[in-house]
């Protein structure tokens, strides 16, 4: 078991590591050659000029102002100076609300820690239960509930504190939910015009033997939304074309590299081997090789582009449908379109930057099957990952192994090595395995489940088994639950080391941006020829919500679970939230580039996961007290998870709709104001190329043609096209589409009125 000295060694190592990262960052960030690495957001906004363009030659690369090195921590107050409204304008609502997750953690845990250390720690410390037991423990565990004797009336203190901590957490969550919901509605109301405000995406368009998807979409919305339908943009399966374009861009990069290399040494033509990984095979001229391949790819791209835009088999049963007003788009996106709820599915179109085009090219049914397969694969991944977790825990619990296998004692009893292993290795080993789940970036919920099962539950179960291995061997099976119940609070020492390594040092390492810096300088040296190339070499990165937020939720879970049973863990979590808030605020202001804007649509998930952590903490406390024979106090805890779940249902009903639906009242207000301010607005031109696949856009040099190509998905204005459904005369009414006869009648009536 880790002692106070072991934890002190671990804390010193991680504090020194974090401080070293901050010092290195302070030196690197003020060097002119690294300006684009540590301030890329300002370059992308056009608000910062490169220091490499002016001054003496040495000053362009090295900062010779030694006074600036003395102010190496001035970035911290600078990161806190920007007010939240300005931060929203600068980085978007998503970034500002993401920072509120850390702020919420501080609001919850600072008062809880003060109360726990003033009441809970004395109650736990003033006992001698562990000293008279056969359990493996340390002096840190004397601060936990495990040190309270079985059946003690002191457990009433833990019960009362559980209620206070739960009520305080719910109060903070309610206030934050209310604030974020208000921020979202205000942001949407004051936001500038965007294409997604007028657009919905329709999916699962039913097949028809007489009409194409384009004709079906046009007829359907002309009939059902005749006064508000503006036009639509078809969805083409351009995945193959995108891969060809991406391959061509990579070859262009290599061609630029070899051309730059040749320009520096014209006496020698660069060569390469065309075998596996360039290690063997025929040696060819590199410039000629890539030039000829780029020419071939250009022809393939031209053929594929023509097929994609003209062949009906490339048209997917989906489309982006635009309306004349926000009100009409809101009505369409939030209502069922037909009697059959499985066809003509409409929802708000994502922001153009947020569209994941690869998935749009997958049929609706095939996408559901893929989700099922991924879910099954994730299940096996999450539970089979227990094996390396058990290995990590075997390293993290030395004394338990010593008692069961005494001959290893001489090897691992060295004080310094023991302190390093107990305080440093568990977090690194566990963090290394967890990073594999980065493949699940698109699913924050799965990542959170993975963290919950493996990092929390897995560490407790396997850690307890190794930690109390000697007790398990020498006691009856009936006493094992009691041993586990007493050991769970004592696992706080492992999680403390994990928080220090993954949290403290990990957050400090985030600001260093070592990998982006190395890649930028490599590109800058080998591939950059123009200022545009230099801008493309920058890698500002992004918040990575799908992996970052579940990691934050792990700290919420640990804090809420151990607040009552082992309060000594709370200061370490508070330090993490403080560091992370400052570091990520700096990164959002200066580094990260906002990839899309969802107007904080992720907050209900944040709220739900904190509620889950709160309920888990209450259930674990109930189980723990039941092993302590606290028969009088334990039943009173049953009401706590019930009240917490009721609170979650209330918040979901009260504030949840603001994150799912757009109020028609707000839509009408924005439409009215826009008509008054811009009466001559040409909305068709504004939306014409909003939802075209990136490979079709006119600015894409790789595939765009001078004549703009044929119909490639641009906004198609509605024109009354006579229906081709002649087979309807012999087709039963219930076939293909239940509303088809009505559609025919409506279109015919429209044709007649137009002819008159």
N, C-alpha and C positions, 0 to 999 in steps of 0.2 A: 504493500500500500504506500502511496505517496504521502510523505510527511510534509510539515510546513516548510522544512528546509528544502525538500525536493521541489515543492511548488515555487519557493523563492528562487531557486536556481532556474527553473523554467521561465518564471516571470522576468528574471534578469536577462536571460538569453533573448527572449522575445522583445523586451523593451529595447535592448541594445540593437537587435536586428531592425526594429521599426525606426529607431533613431538613426541608424546607419543609412537606411533607405531614404529618410527625410534629408539627411545631409547630402547624400549623392544626388538626390533630386534637386536640391537647392543649388548645387553646383552646375548640374547639367542644364537646368531650365534657363539659366541666364547666359548660356553660351549662344552666340548668334547663329552658329551652325545647327543648333537644335531648336530654333524658334518655331519652325513648322511642326515639330514633334509635340511640343508642349502647349502650343496655342493654335492648333489647326482650325478651331471653330471660328476664330476671328478672321482667318484668311479666307475661309469659305464664305463668310459674310462680306468680304471685301473691306474690312475695317482695320486691317493691319498690313503694314509694308515690311518686306524682308530687310533685315539689317545688313544682309550681305551685299546690298547694292551700293552702299555708301561707306565712307570712312577709310582709314588706312587698311592695308592688306591684312595685317595681323588682327586688327580689331573686327574684321569681318567674320572671323572664326573663333576668336578667344576673347572673353570679356576681361579687360585689364583694369576695370574699376574695382579695386579691392574692397572698397566700402560696401559694395553690394553683396559681398560674400559674408559680411557680418550680419546682414539682415536675412539670414537663410530661412527664417520662419515667418517672414512677413506675408507669405501667401495665405496663411491661415486666417488672419483678420480680414484680408482682402476678399477671401471666399465668403465671409459672413456679412459683408457690407451690402451686397446687392439685395434690395428688398424683394419680397415675393412677387408683387405685381410686375416689376421689371424683369424678374427671372422668368416669369411666364411669357412675357413678350420676347425675351431673348432665346429661351430654350423650349418653350411649349408647356402646356399644362401637364402632359405625361411626366416630364422630368421634375416639375415642381412637386407634383403629388407623390412621385416615387421617393423624394426626399422626406416627405411627411411620414413615410413608414418608419424611418429612423427616429424622427421626432416623436412619433407615437410611442415607440419603444422607451424613449427617455421619460415621457410623461407617465407611462405605466410603472416603470421599474424604479425610478428614483424615490418616489414616496413609499413604495413597497419595501425597498431596501432600508430606508430609514426606520420604518416601523418594525421590520423584521429584526434588525440588529439591536434595537432598543428593547424588544420584548422576547422574540423567539430565541435568539442566541443565548441569553441568560437562562431561559427555561431549559434549553437542551444541555448547556454546559454544566449546570449545577447538578449533575447526576454521575453515578459511577457504574452504570449498567454494563458498558462495554468492557470495563476492567475486570469484571467477574464473569465474563462470558468466554466461550471457546472460539469466538469469531476473530478473523483477521481484520484489524482496524489500525487506524493511525490517530494522531491527536486532532487532525482535521475532522474526523468522524465524530468526535466528541461534541461538535457543534451541531450535529444533525439530530433528527428525531429518533434515530437508532439508539441514542444514549439515554432515552427516557424509559424507565422500567415498565414492564408489562402491566397493564391494568391501572396505571397511574392516573390520578385525576388531572394531571397536567395536560392531558390530551384535550381537555376542554379549551385550552389556550389555542391549540392548533386548529380546532374546529372554528372558533370565533375568528381567528386570523384568516382562515380559508374563506369565510363569508365576506370579510372586509376586503380582502384582496380581489375576490371575484366581483364584488359590487363596484370597486374602484376601476377595475379593468373594463367592465361593461359601461361605466359612465364615460370613460375616456373614448371608448370605441364609438359610443353614440354621438358624442360631440364631434369626433373626427368624421364620422359618416355624414353628419349633417353639414359640416364645413365643406367637405369634398363635393357633396351633391350640389351645394350652393355654388361652389367654384365651377363645377361642370356646367350648370345651367347658365351661369353668367358668361362663361367662356363661349358657349354655343350661341348665346344671344348677341354677344358683342363681336363674334368672330367675323373675319372678312369672308366674302363669297368664296365658296369652294365647290368643285364639281359634284362631290358626293352629297351635297345638300339637295341637289335636284335629281339624283339618280338612284335607282334601285337595280338590283341584280335579280333576274328571273332565271330559275334553274328547273331542270326536269321538264322541259317543254315536251309534251307528248308527241310521238311520231305520227305522221299522216302520210298515206300513200299518194295523195294528190298534190300536196304543197310542201315546199321546202321549209326549213326552220325560219328563214328570214321572212317568208310570206306569212307563216303562222304567227310569229311574234307581232308583225305589223297589223294583221287583221284582228288579233286578240285585243290589243290595246286601243286600236281605233274604235272598236265596238264597246269595250268596257270602260275606257277612259277617253271618250271622244273630245271633250273640251279641254283636256289638260295634257294629253300625250304630245310630246315634242319630237321625239325621234329615238333611235336606238343604235347601238353599236354591237355588231355580232362578235362572238367569241370564237376565234380560230385556234385550232391545235397547232401552235407554232413551236412546239418543244424541239422538234428535230432542227428546225431553222435556227432556233436559239443556240443549240449546241454547235452548229456549224459556224455561226457568228462568233461564239466564244472561242472556238478553236482558231479561227482566223485572227482574232485579237491577240491570242497568245503567240501565234506565229509572227505577228507584226512586232510584238515586244522583242522576240528573239532576233528578228531581222534588224530592228533598231540597235540592239546590243552589238551585233556583229558589224553593222555599218559604222557605229561609233568606234568600235575597236579598230576597224580598218582605217578610219580617218586619223587615228592617233599613230598608226604605223603603216603607211601606204606601201612599204616595201614588202609586206607579207600579207597575203590573202588568208583570212581565217578559214579553218576547216573543221569538220566534225565527222564522227562516225555515226552511221544511221542504224546501227544495231541496237540491242536492248540497253536502254539507259545511256546510250552513247559510249558504252565501254568497249564494244567491238563492232565489227562489221565494216562495210565499205567506207572509205574516207572520201568525202565530197567537199566541194566548195560550199561553205555555210551560207554565203549571201545568195548564190545561185539556187541553192537547195530551197531556202525559205521563200525566195521570190517566185520560183516556179510553183511551189505548193500553195502559196497565197493566190496566185492566178487561177489554179485549179479550183480552189475553194470558192473563189469569187464566182466562177461559172456555176458550181453546184448550188451556191446560195441563190443565184438568180433563178435557176430552174425550180428550186424548192420554194422560193418566195412566190413565184407565179402559180405553182400548184396549190400552195396554201391559200392564196387569195381567190382562186378561181374554181377549185374543185370542191364540190359540196360535201365530200366526205370529211373535209377538214373543219367544217362548221360544226361546232358543238351545240347540244340542245340547251343553250344558255345565251343570255344577252344582257347588256347594260342598257336599261331603258331610262330615258330622261324625260322630265316633265317641265312644264312652263313655270311652275311655282314650287316652293318648298312644301307648301300645304298639300298639294296633290301628291308629291313624292312621299310625304309622311303617311297619307291615307293608303297609298298602294303598298308601302313597305310594311305597314302594321295591320294589314287585313288579309283575310283568306280570299283568294281570287276565284275559285270554282267550288263546286260541290265536292269534288274529289280532292281531299287535302294532300294527296301525294304528288300532284302535278301543278304546274305553274306556281312554283314556290318563289315567293318574293321576300326580299329583305333589303335593308339599307346596303348600298354599295360601299365597299371600303374606300378610303381615300386612295387616289391613284397610286401614290407611292407605296401603299400598303398591300396592293394586290399581289397575291402569290400566283403567278400565271401558270406555273406547272400543274397546280391542282385544278385550275379551271379547265384544263384539257383532259381531265379524268372524268368519265361518266359518273353520274350521281350514285348509281348502284355500286359501281366498282370502287368508288371512294369509301362507301360504307363497309364493303368487304375488307378493304385495306385497313380501315380503322380497327376492325375486329381482329385481324391477324396481328397488328401491332400491339393491341391490348393483350393478346395471349402471350406474345413474345415478351412483353414488359413484365407480365406476371412471373414468368420463369426467371427472367433476369433479376428481378427484385429479390426473390426468395433464394435463388442459388448464390446470390452475392453474400449470403450468410457465411459461406465457407471462408473467404478472406477476412471477414469481420472477426470470426473466431480466431484466426491466426493472429490478427492485430491484438485482440484481447489477451491472447496468451503471452504476448510481449509486454502488455500493459500491467500485468498482475504477477509480479515476481515472487512475492512471499507465498502466494498460494501454490505456485509450482515448486518452490523450495521445500515446502512441507510434504508435498506428495512425492517429489523426486529429490531427496536430500543430496545426492551426489553432485547436483548442479550448483549447490550453494557457493562453493569456492570460486566458481567461474563468474557469477553475477553479483557477488557481495561487495565488490569494489565500490567505495562510496561515490566517487565521481561518475563512474560509468552508470551506476544505479540511478543517480540523479538525472543524468542525461536521458536514459531510457524512460524513466517514470514521467519526466516533465516535458520531453520533447518528441520522442519517437511516435507515441500513439497518434497525435494529431497529424503528423506528416504522413504516416502510413495510411491512416484512414482517409485523409484528404486525397491521397494519390488514387485510391480506388474509386472514390466518389466522383472524381473528375471524369470518369468514363461515361457517366450518365449525361455528359454534355451532348451526346448524340440525341438526347430527348429535349433539345432546346425549345422545340415548338410546343411542348406540353409542360407548363409549370406545375400543373396538378400532379402529373405522374412523377415529376422530379421531387415534389414535396412528399408524395407517398413513398418514393424510394428512400428519401432522407429519413422519413419517420420509421420505416420498417428496419432499415439497416443501421443507420447511425444511432437512432434512439433505442428502439425496441431490441434490435440485434445486439447492440453494445451492452445493454442491461442484462439480457438473458445470458449471452455467452460470457460476458465479463463476470457476472455473479458465479457462474459455474466454475470458472478458473480461479476466481478470487477465493471462494469458499470450498475449493476442491478437497481440502483435508477434512472439513466438517461434513461434506457429503459422503465421504468414504466411511467415516466413523459414526454415523448417526442413522437412525431408522428413517424409513421413507415418510412417516407421518410428520417428522420434524423439518423436512425439507422446505415446505411452504413458509414456515416461520423464518428459516434461515434466509430465504430469498427476500421476504418482506423486510428483514433487518438490513439486508445488503443493498437494496435498491438505493436508499439515501446515500450510502457510502460510495456509489459510483460517481458522485459529484466530482471527485478528484480527477477522474478520467476526463470528464467533460470540461473541467477547468483548463486542463492542458490543451484540449482540443480548441477551446475558444481562444486561447492565447496564440496558438500556431495558426489556425485557420482565420481567426478574426483579427487579432492585433497585427501580426506580421503580414498576413495576407492582404489586409487593407492598405498597409503601408507599401507593400510591393505593387499594388494597383497603380499608385500614383507615379511610380518610377517609369512605367511604360518601356521596359527594356527591350522587349521583342519588337514593338512598332518602331522604336528608334533604330535598331540594327537593320531592320528591313528597309526603312526609309533611306539610310545612308548607303546601303548596298544598291538600291535602285538609283539613287542620286548619282552615284559614281559610275555605274555601268550602263544605265539606260536613259537618263535624263538628257534631253537635247534642248528643250524649250521650256519656257515658264509654265506652259500647260502641262508638260510632262512632270514637272516638279510638283504641281498641285495634285496630279493624279497619284504621285508617289506617296502622298500623305495618307495615313490610315487613322482617322480620328476615332474610329470605333463607336460603340454605342453602349447603353446601359446593360443590355442583355437581360431584360426582365425575366425571361423564362428560366434562367438559371440563377440570377441574382436574388430575386424575391423569395423563392423557396429556401435559399440558404439563410436569408434573414429570418424566415419563419421558424427555422430550426432553433434560433436563439430565443425567439418568443416562447417556443415550446419548452426549452430547457429552463428559462427563467420562471415561467408559470408553474412548472412541475416542481422545481426545487425551492421555490420561494417559501413554502411552508416547511418542507422536510429538511432542507440543507441551505439555509440562507447565505452561507459563505460564498456561494457561486454568483450571487447577484452583482457585486462590484465589478467582476470581470465582464459581465454582459453590459453593464453601463459604460465601461471604458470602450467596449467595442462599438456601441451605438454612437458615442461621442466622436470617436475617431472616424467612423464610417460616414457620419453626417458631414463632417468638415471636408474629408477627402473627396467624397462624391459630389459635394456642392462645388468644389473647385473644378473637378473633372467636367461637370455639366456646363459650367460657365465657360471654360477655356478649351475643352478637348472634344467631348462627345458630340457627334453630329446626329441630330434627331432624324431617324429614318422615316418615321410616320407620326401621325398625331391621332390618338384614339379618344382624346378628351377624358382621360383618367377612367376609361371603361373597365380597368382591371381592379378598381378598388373593392367591389363586392367580393372578389376572390380573396383579397388581402384580409378583409373583415372576417370572412368565413373561416379562413385557416387559423386566425387568432382565436376564434370561438372554439374551433376543434381542439386547439392546444389547451384552452381553458377547461373544456369538458374532460379531456384526457387527464389533466392534472387533478381534477376533482375525483374521477373514478379511481385513479391510482392511490389517492389519499384514502378513499374509502377502503380499498383493498389492504392498504398498509395498516390502517387502524384496526381492521378486523383481525389481522395477525397479532396485534398488540393487546387483544382482548378488551378493547375499549367499547364494550357492548352498549353502554348508555349513550355515548356521544356519536358513534358511527351512524345509527339510523337517522340522525338529524341531518346528515350530509346528503341524504337521498334527494331532498328538495332542491339542492344546489344545482345539479346538472339539469333538472327539469326547468328551473327558473332561467338558467342560461340559454337553453334551447328556445324557450318562449321569447326571451329577449332577442335572439337571433331572428326568429320568425317575425317579430314586430319590426325590427330594423329593415328586414328584407321587404316587407310590405310597405313600410313608410318611405324608405329612401331608395329601394331597389329600382323602381320604375324609372327613376331619373337616369339610370345607366343603361336602360334597355330601349326605351321609347322616347321619341321627341314630341313634346307637347304641341298639339295643333295650334293652340293659342300663340305660342312662341313663333311657330312657322308663319302664321298669318301676319303677325306683327312685323317680322323681318321682310316678308314679301311687300307689305304696305309701305314700309320705310324705303325699301329699294325702288319701288315704282315712283315714289315721290322724289327721290334723289337722282335717280337715273332713268328718266322716262324713255330714253332712246336706246336702252341697253339691248344689244343683239345677243341673246342668250345662246342661239344656235352656233354662232361663231365661237363663243366662249367654250362650249362643250364639244365642239367638233372633233377634236383630237384628244379629249381628256382620257378616254379609256381605250386607246389604241395600244396594242401590244408593243412593248419597247422596240422590238426589232422592225416595226413598221413605221416608226416616227420619222418625219422628214429630216430631223437632225442627226439621224444615225447614218454615219458615212459608210457603214459596212453593207447596208442593204437598201438604203433609200435610192430611188431612181430619180432622174431629173424630171421626169414627167409625173412623179407622184404615184405611179402605178395605177392599177385598176382598183376596184372596190376592195379595200383592205381592212375594213372595220370602222372607218370614220362614221361619225354620226349621220345616220340615214334619215332624211326627213320623210314623214309619213305621206305617202301618196296612195289614193284609193286604187287598189289593184283588184280587178274582178277575181272572185274566187274560182279555183280550178276543180272544186270538189264535185264533178259531174257524177261520180260514183255514189253520191249520197242518195240518189233517187232509188238505188237498189240496196242501200246499206241500212240495216236496222238502226234505230235511234240510239241504242245502248252501246254501239261499237265505237271503238277508238276514243272518242271524247264525248262526254255526256252533254256538253253545251254546244255541240257542232250545229244542230239545226237552228238554234237561236242565233248563232254566229252568222249562218247563211242568210237568215231573214234580215238581220240587222245590216249586214253589208249590202244586201239588195236594196233595202230601203234608203241607205245612204247614197247608193248609185242613182236611184230614181230622183232623189231630191237634188242631187248635183246636176243631173241632166236638165231638170226644170229651171 
